[in-house]
Amino acid sequence: MTQADNGRLAIHGGQPARQNPDPPMYPGGMAIAEEEEKAVLDVLRSKRLFRYYGPGETESKASQLEKAFAAVKGARHAVAVTSGTAALATGLHAIGIGPGDEVILPAYTWIASAAAVVAAGGIPVIAEIDETLLLDPADVAAKITPYTRAIMPVHMRGAPCRMEELMAVASEHGLKVIEDVAQANGGSYRGRSLGTIGDAGCFSLQFNKIITSGECGVVVTDSEEVWKRTNMYHDVIAPLRAEYDENELLCGVNYRMP
Ligand SMILES: Cc1ncc(COP(=O)(O)O)c(C=O)c1O
């Protein structure tokens, strides 16, 4: 849409924002150009291939990505991890999911959404999708049991879930909400970036995603507690890097980005 169109959408005869069709696959990957080549060469030339140390005092690219990602999303914190699946597993641990906890999610998603729940020791419970092809808030409410701890809306193919209704169900039953934003990076719901509405938002930067580095994931959150637990879980040695109370330590794995 351009100014000359007076706000007319392309479907109503306005000028399309894109003059060329999107690539059929790998949208982010096909946009790789000189800027990205330079960024990769900068890393190689600086010999700074690890996020916490290396020659020189330069800030790691992972840390720069986290700051930029949080700023663009309007989130307080972002943590870069190795994949979208790792982001989900980390986010689930961070919001407190553990053995026996039920997490409600749709079957219409990529298998990683449910696999991450299992990886966190939880039990995936499938709820129906509605005519939006996204999680049906009424069926989510019907699937709640005494063991339910969280809802995982999955924003499929760029479309936002009905977050207002889902957040209302969550708040009524004291449940956490973890958004799977792997397929909807850049999307928003009523002016808020997807991923910033629930307790944690989990993104994928895998090769077939809108923004890509081949593999990578990001967890965003506004909660200090969730951020702290995300840090502890995504890097097994993170608790030693910060002043955490030993009673709140979470045993982590290694999902660090370089
Ligand atoms: C909805 C959804 N969730 C999670 C993932 C997992 O992301 P990754 O492949 O980066 O582990 C994907 C990736 O395809 C996805 O489409």
The ligand as an SDF file (V2000), in Angstrom:
LIG
                    3D

 16 16  0  0  0  0  0  0  0  0999 V2000
    4.9550  -24.1660   14.8090 C   0  0  0  0  0  0  0  0  0  0  0  0
    6.3920  -24.5400   15.0000 C   0  0  0  0  0  0  0  0  0  0  0  0
    6.8480  -24.7070   16.2520 N   0  0  0  0  0  0  0  0  0  0  0  0
    8.1400  -25.0270   16.4900 C   0  0  0  0  0  0  0  0  0  0  0  0
    9.0410  -25.2090   15.4580 C   0  0  0  0  0  0  0  0  0  0  0  0
   10.4310  -25.6520   15.7750 C   0  0  0  0  0  0  0  0  0  0  0  0
   11.4300  -24.7690   15.3070 O   0  0  0  0  0  0  0  0  0  0  0  0
   12.8850  -25.3280   14.9500 P   0  0  0  0  0  0  0  0  0  0  0  0
   12.7970  -26.0660   13.6610 O   0  0  0  0  0  0  0  0  0  0  0  0
   13.7230  -24.0840   14.8560 O   0  0  0  0  0  0  0  0  0  0  0  0
   13.3200  -26.2190   16.0770 O   0  0  0  0  0  0  0  0  0  0  0  0
    8.6160  -25.0370   14.1350 C   0  0  0  0  0  0  0  0  0  0  0  0
    9.5740  -25.2040   13.0350 C   0  0  0  0  0  0  0  0  0  0  0  0
    9.3670  -25.6180   11.9720 O   0  0  0  0  0  0  0  0  0  0  0  0
    7.2470  -24.7050   13.8930 C   0  0  0  0  0  0  0  0  0  0  0  0
    6.7930  -24.5410   12.6480 O   0  0  0  0  0  0  0  0  0  0  0  0
  1  2  1  0
  2  3  1  0
  2 15  2  0
  3  4  2  0
  4  5  1  0
  5  6  1  0
  5 12  2  0
  6  7  1  0
  7  8  1  0
  8  9  2  0
  8 10  1  0
  8 11  1  0
 12 13  1  0
 12 15  1  0
 13 14  2  0
 15 16  1  0
M  END
$$$$
